[in-house]
Amino acid sequence: MTTKKISIVIEKDEDDDFFVAECPSLPGCYTQGETLGEALKNIHEVIELCLEEM
């Protein structure tokens, strides 16, 4: 199994009070969460799904 570091970007949406997470190196790989922890958990799951489809 190969280990690779992937950068993610997380921003807080002040208007709707949630966190948006995306992985710029994987098109269409983004999610959101009510907390920073939830956004991190969600983006890890989405990254796994995106990589499985490659």
ZIQUISUL-V282906 format. One record per residue. N is the residue number from 1. RES is the residue in one small letter. OMEGA is omega in radians with two decimals (* if undefined). Layout:
n=N res=RES omega=OMEGA
n=N res=RES omega=OMEGA
//
This chain:
n=1 res=m omega=3.13
n=2 res=t omega=3.08
n=3 res=t omega=-3.14
n=4 res=k omega=3.07
n=5 res=k omega=3.13
n=6 res=i omega=3.13
n=7 res=s omega=3.03
n=8 res=i omega=3.10
n=9 res=v omega=3.09
n=10 res=i omega=3.11
n=11 res=e omega=3.08
n=12 res=k omega=3.07
n=13 res=d omega=-3.06
n=14 res=e omega=-3.11
n=15 res=d omega=-3.08
n=16 res=d omega=3.05
n=17 res=d omega=3.00
n=18 res=f omega=-3.10
n=19 res=f omega=3.10
n=20 res=v omega=-3.14
n=21 res=a omega=3.09
n=22 res=e omega=3.08
n=23 res=c omega=-3.04
n=24 res=p omega=-3.11
n=25 res=s omega=3.11
n=26 res=l omega=-3.10
n=27 res=p omega=3.12
n=28 res=g omega=-3.09
n=29 res=c omega=-3.14
n=30 res=y omega=-3.13
n=31 res=t omega=3.11
n=32 res=q omega=3.09
n=33 res=g omega=3.13
n=34 res=e omega=3.11
n=35 res=t omega=3.09
n=36 res=l omega=3.12
n=37 res=g omega=3.13
n=38 res=e omega=3.11
n=39 res=a omega=3.10
n=40 res=l omega=3.12
n=41 res=k omega=-3.12
n=42 res=n omega=-3.11
n=43 res=i omega=3.07
n=44 res=h omega=3.12
n=45 res=e omega=-3.12
n=46 res=v omega=3.10
n=47 res=i omega=3.11
n=48 res=e omega=3.13
n=49 res=l omega=3.13
n=50 res=c omega=-3.13
n=51 res=l omega=3.10
n=52 res=e omega=-3.10
n=53 res=e omega=-3.11
n=54 res=m omega=*
//
